[in-house]
């Protein structure tokens, strides 16, 4: 596995964990609220949530 693919997979896992942690602390939220809480883009949050 080349280093670029490995780094991409790590970043994806880190982003997923960021979204999970943000959702655990919120009672409810929208994609934009999750994006604001995590610092990720709305598109990234939408992809993870789907």
C-alpha positions as CSV (number, residue, x, y, z in Angstrom):
1,X,0.0,0.0,0.0
2,X,1.5,3.3,-1.0
3,X,1.9,6.1,1.6
4,X,-0.7,8.4,-0.1
5,X,-3.5,5.8,0.2
6,X,-2.5,5.0,3.8
7,X,-2.6,8.7,4.8
8,X,-6.0,9.1,3.0
9,X,-7.4,6.2,4.9
10,X,-6.1,7.6,8.2
11,X,-7.6,11.0,7.6
12,X,-10.9,9.5,6.7
13,X,-11.0,7.5,10.0
14,X,-10.0,10.6,11.9
15,X,-12.7,12.7,10.3
16,X,-15.3,9.9,11.1
17,X,-14.2,10.0,14.7
18,X,-14.5,13.8,14.8
19,X,-18.1,13.6,13.5
20,X,-19.0,10.8,16.0
21,X,-17.6,12.8,18.9
22,X,-19.5,15.9,17.8
23,X,-22.7,14.0,17.5
24,X,-22.3,12.5,21.0
25,X,-22.1,16.0,22.5
26,X,-25.0,17.4,20.6
27,X,-28.7,16.7,21.4
28,X,-29.5,17.4,17.8
29,X,-27.7,18.9,14.8
30,X,-27.6,19.7,11.2
31,X,-24.8,19.1,8.8
32,X,-23.7,22.7,9.1
33,X,-23.7,22.4,12.9
34,X,-21.6,19.3,12.8
35,X,-19.3,21.0,10.3
36,X,-18.9,24.0,12.6
37,X,-18.2,21.8,15.6
38,X,-15.6,19.7,13.9
39,X,-13.9,22.2,11.6
40,X,-14.7,20.0,8.6
41,X,-16.5,21.2,5.5
42,X,-20.3,20.6,5.1
43,X,-19.6,18.3,2.1
44,X,-17.2,16.2,4.1
45,X,-19.7,15.9,7.0
46,X,-22.5,15.1,4.6
47,X,-20.4,12.3,3.1
48,X,-19.6,10.8,6.5
49,X,-23.1,11.1,7.7
50,X,-24.5,9.3,4.6
